[in-house]
Amino acid sequence: MKKFLDEDFLLHNRAGQRLYHEYAKEIPIIDFHSHLPPDQIATDVSFKNITEAWLNGDHYKWRAMRTNGVDESFCTGNQSDFRKFEQWAATVPYTMRNPLYHWTHLELQRYFGIHDLLDLHSAKKIFESTGALLQGPDYSVRNLLRKMNVEVICTTDDPVSDLEHHARIQRDGFEIKVLPTFRPDRAAEVSNAARFNDYVDRLESVSNVSIGSYKDFLKALKLRHDYFASKGCNVSDHGIAQMHLEEYTEKEIESIFSAILSGHNPSQEAAAKFQSALLFQFAIWDWEKGWVQQFHLGALRNNNSRQTAKLGSDTGWDSIGDSQHAAPLARFLDSLDCNNQLTKTILYNLNPADNELMASMTGNFNDGSIAGKIQYGSAWWFQDQKDGMTRQINALSHIGLLSRFVGMLTDSRSFLSFPRHEYFRRLLCNIFGEEIERGELPADIPWIGKIVGDICYYNAKSFFNW
């Protein structure tokens, strides 16, 4: 019987062990999609305890705790940090076969050297020992990133952000690149006119553009797009429940915008046309600047209206949607490609039923100009676990070129989440190793080791020009 989380964790064959330890383990991390707060990097925060570093804002853990019968006061409420951690510790033994069980113990090992299993009995000892380390200078946010050999981080930033925290990080000469990502979801969300108009007011303020028409709105957003580029941004990102590409005229969009500006909620059809127009415009701006555009498709968000009203978005009430993406996504990409305005693109799906759909879609628009120009992105959110990663790797392998894949990301709000890259690397090496040992791939460890290194680091470095 193998020891839990030993040096060959997830590596069940000798070839995979060689690939991981010789070609994947030590190379740096490029994390091109995260939700890390840049203000905490700018100020080089030191957390008071592991609850601050680990549980605050982590809706993955909150969902598990709620399912385990833990009261909301221990998740998002006003219970003490130790009591919250204690309830998480009591939940962990019940997370077996959920990725949280592996991630929890990987993070305890890699950051703190703790090999004890976390449960109610070990909670106090682990809370105190991790807290003592976290309050020391070696465990500040910047040193946590250094500890994991991180080279580049992309945060997720609204167009109205002033990016002052990024500027401060750059002024400090911090050796790890921390770059903004242009995430304009709120600019395209018009179903609630009052909420949208509040956003327009903020956009007016930061852009110094008086917005009275759709043209003014585009002018203000273009200024923000340019501003982000001036701060080192070369990546955009869009979280879309359902891809739209509705036929529209400029006159229609002007009319829809004017009605929303006057406080009228648009019809579902009008909202879809507005989103279509705006996404197309963003894509052209990205192409003009040579940016990479990312599309996260298929989340069904804020399903629990009672709890969302109480706690807000991103607090754990989201699930996998079953929207139809294929035809509108194909039309969207084709409309850009027809005018030679399709930039480098990464597609992510939340519903595993769409794996082969997305993997095959990328091949439609890879034109030979750039290796892997249109990418099938890593397993996302609910798929970010052993089976989901394996299925994504297999779908891409069978339909596209896994060797040109730009690899893993954390998609996380926690500075303790970087062992997810290790988890991915181990799975990847094991998959290759299994096929080597079965004679399905040649035992050419140097060449396959190069492919592993490319997927884990070098492809992303080249793709994003970092």
Secondary structure, 3 states (H helix, E strand, C coil): CCCCCCCCCCCCCHHHHHHHHHHHCCCCEEECCCCCCHHHHHCCCCCCCHHHHHCCCCHHHHHHHHHCCCCHHHCCCCCCHHHHHHHHHHHHHHHCCCHHHHHHHHHHHHHHCCCCCCCCCCHHHHHHHHHHHHCCHHHCHHHHHHHCCEEEEECCECCCCCCHHHHHHHHCCCCCEEECCECCHHHHCCCCHHHHHHHHHHHHHHHCCCCCCHHHHHHHHHHHHHHHHHCCCCEEEEEECCCCCCCCCHHHHHHHHHHHHCCCCCCHHHHHHHHHHHHHHHHHHHHHHCCEEEEEECEECCCCHHHHHHHCCCCCCCEECCCCCHHHHHHHHHHHHHCCCCCEEEEEECCHHHHHHHHHHHHHHCCCCCCCCEEECCCCHHHCCHHHHHHHHHHHHHHCCHHHCCCCCCCCCCCCCCHHHHHHHHHHHHHHHHHHHCCCCCCCHHHHHHHHHHHHHHHHHHHCCC
